[in-house]
Amino acid sequence: MEVLLVEKDPLIRDQVKVGLQQFPEFQVTVGQGHAGINEVRGRHFDAVFLGVDPRLKETVKLLHHLRSFDTTTELFVLTAPRNVRDMAVDKTKYNIHSFVPTPIAAREFFGLLGRFLERRTERQNSSLRKPARSPAPAGGRTS
């Protein structure tokens, strides 16, 4: 699974990268700013982890820029807990899958990743299943 990580704070970026790398399913690409977000234009990512601080307009612009051309990639927003309530309206507007409070709490982060992997696996399995045939009519004889 391809994951893009765009986070300005090096400590949080490293925490998330190391956490993601604990799962062999994840291939992590680290990007910076608009150039990092533009990586999504050139290749498919299953998820994007994006650091957003509503007080820093350039990070909000990155969120807007991403969703201006890609509305389907799973988006996880890394932000301080005090920002989650302020950004609640943005969850629907920008189709944010989850807010990840920073600093990262390992137990919560790994739980989030586990649920994400489980959901992706279920989705892939259901798309692989073929639609069931409708049963033959019961009872009647044909002459």
C-alpha positions in Angstrom: 0.0 0.0 0.0 1.4 3.4 -1.0 1.3 6.1 1.6 2.3 9.7 1.2 3.5 11.6 4.3 3.6 15.4 4.2 4.4 16.9 7.7 6.5 20.0 8.4 7.6 19.1 12.0 10.5 16.6 11.7 9.7 14.9 15.0 6.2 14.1 14.1 7.2 13.2 10.5 9.7 10.7 11.9 7.2 9.3 14.4 4.6 8.7 11.7 7.2 7.3 9.2 8.6 4.9 11.7 5.1 3.8 12.8 4.0 3.2 9.3 7.2 1.2 8.5 6.3 -1.2 11.3 3.7 -2.6 8.8 5.2 -4.4 5.8 2.1 -3.5 3.8 3.0 0.2 3.8 5.5 1.8 1.3 6.1 5.3 2.6 7.0 8.3 0.5 7.8 11.5 2.3 7.1 14.8 0.6 7.3 18.5 1.5 4.8 21.2 0.8 3.1 21.6 -2.6 5.8 19.5 -4.3 4.9 16.7 -1.9 1.2 17.0 -2.5 1.8 17.1 -6.3 3.2 13.5 -5.9 -0.5 12.5 -5.8 -0.9 13.8 -9.4 1.8 11.5 -10.8 1.1 8.2 -9.0 -1.6 6.4 -6.9 -1.5 6.6 -3.1 -3.8 4.6 -0.9 -3.5 7.2 1.9 -2.1 10.6 2.6 -0.9 11.7 6.1 -0.9 15.5 6.0 0.1 17.8 8.8 -2.3 20.7 9.1 -2.3 23.6 11.6 -5.3 26.0 10.9 -3.2 28.9 12.3 -0.6 28.3 9.5 -2.3 29.2 6.3 0.2 27.4 4.1 -0.8 24.0 5.7 -4.5 24.7 5.1 -3.6 25.6 1.5 -2.0 22.2 1.1 -5.2 20.5 2.3 -7.2 22.6 -0.1 -4.8 21.9 -3.0 -4.8 18.2 -2.4 -8.6 18.0 -2.5 -8.8 20.3 -5.5 -7.6 17.5 -7.7 -8.0 14.3 -5.6 -11.1 13.6 -3.5 -10.9 9.9 -3.1 -7.5 9.1 -1.5 -7.9 8.3 2.2 -6.7 11.4 4.1 -5.4 11.5 7.7 -4.8 14.9 9.1 -2.0 15.3 11.7 -2.9 18.2 14.0 -2.8 19.3 17.6 -5.8 18.1 19.7 -6.9 21.7 20.2 -7.4 22.0 16.4 -9.6 18.9 16.0 -12.7 20.7 17.2 -12.0 23.8 15.2 -11.5 21.6 12.1 -14.6 19.4 12.6 -16.4 21.3 9.8 -13.5 20.5 7.5 -13.8 16.8 8.0 -16.8 16.6 5.6 -15.7 19.4 3.4 -12.3 17.8 2.6 -13.4 14.2 3.1 -10.9 13.7 5.9 -10.9 10.1 7.1 -9.4 10.8 10.5 -7.7 13.4 12.6 -4.5 12.1 14.2 -3.7 14.2 17.4 -0.1 15.3 17.7 2.1 14.5 19.5 1.4 10.9 18.4 0.2 8.4 21.0 1.6 5.1 19.9 -1.3 3.0 21.0 -3.9 5.2 19.3 -1.8 5.5 16.2 -1.3 1.7 15.8 -5.0 1.1 16.5 -5.9 3.6 13.8 -3.5 1.9 11.3 -4.9 -1.5 12.2 -8.4 -0.4 11.6 -7.4 1.2 8.3 -5.7 -2.0 7.1 -8.7 -4.1 8.2 -11.1 -1.9 6.4 -9.0 -1.9 3.2 -8.7 -5.7 3.3 -12.4 -6.1 3.7 -13.0 -3.7 0.8 -10.6 -5.5 -1.5 -12.1 -8.9 -0.6 -15.6 -7.7 -1.3 -14.6 -6.3 -4.6 -13.0 -9.6 -5.6 -16.1 -11.6 -4.9 -18.3 -12.2 -7.9 -22.0 -11.4 -7.6 -24.0 -14.5 -6.7 -26.3 -16.0 -9.3 -30.0 -15.9 -8.7 -31.4 -19.2 -7.8 -33.4 -21.2 -10.4 -37.2 -21.1 -10.1 -38.4 -23.8 -7.7 -41.1 -26.3 -8.3 -42.5 -26.1 -11.8 -42.1 -28.7 -14.5 -41.4 -27.9 -18.1 -42.9 -30.0 -20.8 
